[in-house]
């Protein structure tokens, strides 16, 4: 049964892709681009829910939009419309009386009206300044009644519109980050390494001439799993990790404790600039799936300004 339904669903969605009039969509896109004010969406029932989703997507991707139930417009909210706005009415049948009743009031306010319907011969399509017909072969509902395929294609159209507007407006990652300051998405695009790194006296450092036995306390107390070897100007020279310590003791025994750090450190170590996004830093640290880098020095003009631990990034909520 499920396979049959999936096949039907695929067929219905493909019908939409095959029959969609791109010239009509382009006209709708141009109308949105030319709108100086708000793009105001409304619909009844399931179409109303889709209208809200489209508006929310547009808002978060750089387009001023709004969604309200049609009854709100008839009880005062029609006053929000102006000649600078675009009024988008969504209805599969194009015969929804609540939406048809709004058209004359929008006309009184010189607001341009766009209809999103699945019937080009409907009254709503004819009453609007422009319309887009969303082809629907049949609802997935076995009775061809419950809005299923029709709401799917409405959603697809809304996402297409949002993505096209993003491209035309050159909406970039920085713009997206400004609109999403909270949650995992926002943190991925706003939280920087300098926001989560350890700095100041929390950085485990030593000098290249220091003996290993003399810096073990620093390695242990700072709880970073590594020591950063720096010169007098705090420029980064190399790194020495807990793993390096274990391997050195296994291969050389206790005599390694007398060795200087310049002989034990790894000079060609991964480092991260302080202004790097924490999400990008995490991807760098996990680049090799067989050998994750758990600790990295944070540099600014080759000088050590911090140390970054993988678990600090994860605890920040980025991952």
C-alpha positions in Angstrom: 0.0 0.0 0.0 2.7 2.5 1.0 4.6 1.9 -2.2 1.5 2.5 -4.2 0.9 5.8 -2.4 4.5 6.9 -2.8 4.3 6.2 -6.6 1.1 8.2 -6.8 2.6 11.0 -4.8 5.7 11.1 -7.1 3.4 11.2 -10.1 1.3 14.0 -8.7 4.3 16.1 -7.8 5.9 15.4 -11.2 2.7 16.6 -12.9 3.1 19.9 -11.0 6.7 20.3 -12.2 5.8 19.4 -15.8 2.8 21.7 -16.1 3.9 24.8 -14.1 3.8 27.9 -16.3 7.2 29.5 -15.7 6.2 32.7 -17.4 3.4 33.2 -14.8 5.9 32.4 -12.0 8.4 34.9 -13.4 5.6 37.5 -13.4 4.8 36.7 -9.8 8.5 36.9 -8.9 8.8 40.3 -10.6 5.8 41.6 -8.8 7.4 40.6 -5.5 10.7 42.2 -6.4 8.9 45.4 -7.4 6.9 45.6 -4.1 8.2 48.5 -2.0 6.1 47.6 1.0 4.8 44.3 2.4 3.9 41.1 0.7 0.8 40.2 2.6 -0.4 36.5 2.4 -3.8 35.0 3.4 -5.7 31.9 2.8 -8.5 29.8 4.4 -8.0 26.4 6.2 -4.9 24.5 5.1 -4.1 27.1 2.5 -4.0 29.6 5.3 -1.4 27.5 7.1 0.7 27.4 3.9 0.3 31.2 3.6 1.8 31.7 7.1 4.7 29.3 6.3 5.5 31.2 3.1 5.4 34.5 4.8 7.7 33.3 7.6 10.2 31.9 5.2 10.3 35.2 3.3 10.7 37.2 6.5 13.7 35.1 7.6 15.3 35.3 4.2 15.3 39.1 3.7 11.8 39.9 2.3 9.2 41.9 4.2 6.1 39.8 4.5 3.1 39.2 6.7 0.3 36.6 7.0 -3.1 37.1 8.5 -6.4 35.2 8.4 -9.0 36.7 6.0 -11.4 37.4 8.9 -8.8 39.7 10.5 -8.8 41.9 7.4 -12.6 42.3 7.5 -12.4 43.4 11.1 -9.8 46.2 11.0 -6.6 44.7 9.7 -7.4 45.7 6.1 -6.0 49.0 7.2 -2.5 47.6 7.0 -2.7 47.4 3.2 -1.4 50.3 1.0 -0.5 51.0 -2.6 3.0 49.9 -1.9 2.0 46.4 -0.9 1.2 43.1 -2.7 -1.8 41.1 -1.5 -1.4 37.4 -2.1 -4.5 35.2 -1.9 -4.0 31.5 -1.8 -6.8 29.1 -2.7 -6.8 25.8 -4.5 -10.3 26.2 -6.0 -10.0 30.0 -6.5 -13.7 30.1 -5.3 -13.2 30.8 -1.6 -15.8 33.4 -0.7 -13.7 34.8 2.2 -10.9 35.7 -0.2 -13.2 36.9 -2.9 -14.8 39.3 -0.4 -11.4 40.9 0.3 -10.6 41.9 -3.3 -12.9 45.0 -3.5 -11.4 46.3 -0.2 -7.9 45.8 -1.5 -8.9 47.7 -4.7 -10.1 50.6 -2.6 -6.6 50.9 -1.1 -4.9 50.6 -4.5 -3.2 47.4 -3.4 -2.1 45.0 -6.1 -3.7 41.6 -5.8 -2.1 38.3 -6.8 -3.9 35.0 -6.7 -2.3 31.6 -6.2 -4.8 29.0 -7.4 -5.1 25.6 -9.1 -7.9 26.7 -11.4 -7.2 29.4 -13.9 -10.9 29.8 -14.7 -11.8 30.6 -11.1 -13.3 33.9 -10.0 -10.3 34.7 -7.9 -7.9 34.3 -10.8 -10.0 36.6 -12.9 -10.5 39.1 -10.2 -6.7 39.4 -9.4 -4.2 41.6 -11.1 -2.1 38.5 -11.8 -2.3 34.9 -10.9 -0.3 31.7 -10.8 -1.9 28.4 -11.5 -0.4 25.6 -9.5 -1.2 22.4 -11.5 -2.8 19.7 -9.4 -3.5 16.3 -11.1 -5.3 14.9 -8.1 -5.2 15.0 -4.3 -3.3 12.0 -2.7 -6.4 11.6 -0.6 -8.3 8.5 -1.9 -11.5 10.6 -2.2 -9.6 13.5 -4.0 -11.0 15.7 -1.2 -8.5 16.4 1.6 -5.9 19.0 0.7 -2.7 16.9 0.3 -1.1 17.3 -3.2 -2.6 20.8 -3.4 -0.9 22.0 -0.2 2.3 20.3 -1.2 2.6 22.2 -4.4 1.6 25.4 -2.7 4.5 24.9 -0.3 6.8 24.0 -3.2 5.8 27.2 -4.9 6.4 29.3 -1.8 9.9 27.8 -1.3 10.7 28.5 -5.0 9.6 32.1 -4.6 11.7 32.5 -1.4 14.8 31.0 -3.0 14.5 33.0 -6.1 14.1 36.3 -4.1 17.2 35.4 -2.1 19.2 35.1 -5.3 17.9 38.3 -6.8 18.4 40.3 -3.7 21.9 38.7 -3.2 20.9 37.6 0.3 24.1 36.2 1.8 25.2 34.2 4.9 25.8 37.3 6.9 22.3 38.6 6.2 21.0 35.2 7.2 22.9 35.2 10.4 21.5 38.6 11.4 18.0 37.2 11.0 18.8 34.0 13.0 20.7 35.1 16.2 19.5 32.3 18.3 19.4 28.5 18.2 21.8 26.2 16.5 21.5 27.9 13.1 22.2 31.3 14.5 25.2 30.1 16.5 26.7 28.3 13.5 26.8 31.7 11.6 27.5 34.1 14.5 29.5 32.3 17.2 33.3 32.8 16.7 36.3 31.0 18.1 37.1 33.9 20.3 33.7 33.5 22.0 34.4 30.0 23.2 38.2 29.7 23.4 40.2 29.7 26.7 42.3 32.8 27.0 44.6 34.7 29.3 46.0 32.7 32.2 43.9 29.6 31.2 46.2 29.0 28.2 48.7 26.2 28.8 52.0 27.6 27.6 55.7 26.9 28.0 59.0 28.0 26.3 61.0 25.9 23.9 64.0 25.6 26.3 61.8 24.3 29.2 62.4 20.7 30.2 59.4 18.4 30.0 59.6 17.5 33.7 59.3 21.2 34.5 56.1 21.8 32.6 54.2 18.7 33.5 52.4 20.7 36.2 51.2 23.2 33.6 50.0 20.5 31.4 48.1 18.9 34.2 46.6 22.0 35.9 45.3 23.7 32.7 43.3 20.6 31.8 43.5 21.2 28.0 45.4 18.0 27.1 48.1 20.1 25.5 50.9 22.6 25.9 51.5 25.5 23.5 55.1 26.3 23.0 55.7 30.0 22.5 58.7 32.4 22.2 59.2 35.6 24.3 56.8 37.5 22.1 54.1 34.8 22.5 54.4 33.7 18.9 53.4 30.1 18.3 56.2 27.6 17.8 54.6 24.2 18.3 52.3 22.0 20.4 52.8 19.1 22.8 49.8 16.9 23.7 48.9 14.2 26.2 49.2 11.7 23.4 52.7 13.0 22.6 53.6 12.4 26.3 52.3 8.8 26.3 54.1 8.0 23.1 57.4 9.6 24.3 57.3 7.7 27.6 56.6 4.4 25.8 59.4 4.8 23.3 62.1 6.6 25.4 61.2 5.9 29.0 61.8 8.3 31.9 64.8 9.9 30.2 62.4 11.9 28.0 61.6 14.0 31.1 65.0 15.7 30.7 64.4 16.7 27.1 63.5 20.2 26.1 60.2 21.1 24.6 61.7 22.3 21.3 62.8 18.7 20.7 59.4 17.2 21.6 56.9 19.6 20.2 55.1 19.3 16.8 55.8 22.4 14.9 53.5 21.7 11.9 50.3 21.9 14.0 46.8 22.8 13.0 45.9 26.4 14.2 42.8 28.5 14.0 42.5 32.3 13.5 40.6 34.0 16.3 37.9 35.4 14.0 37.0 32.0 12.6 33.4 30.9 13.0 33.3 28.2 15.7 31.3 25.9 13.3 34.1 26.2 10.7 36.7 25.5 13.4 34.8 22.3 14.3 34.8 21.2 10.7 38.6 21.8 10.5 39.2 19.8 13.7 37.0 16.9 12.4 38.4 17.0 8.8 40.2 13.7 9.2 37.5 11.2 10.5 40.2 8.8 11.6 42.0 11.4 13.7 40.1 14.3 15.2 42.1 17.2 16.5 40.8 17.8 20.1 42.8 20.9 20.9 44.1 23.7 18.7 46.0 27.0 19.3 44.1 30.1 18.4 46.3 32.7 16.7 46.2 36.3 15.7 49.1 37.4 13.5 50.9 34.2 14.6 50.7 35.2 18.3 48.8 32.8 20.6 45.6 34.5 21.9 43.8 31.4 23.1 43.3 27.6 23.0 40.2 25.9 21.6 39.0 22.6 22.8 36.5 20.5 20.8 34.2 19.9 23.7 33.9 23.7 24.3 32.5 24.1 20.8 30.0 21.3 21.3 28.9 22.6 24.7 28.2 26.0 23.1 25.4 24.4 21.1 26.9 24.8 17.7 27.1 21.1 16.9 
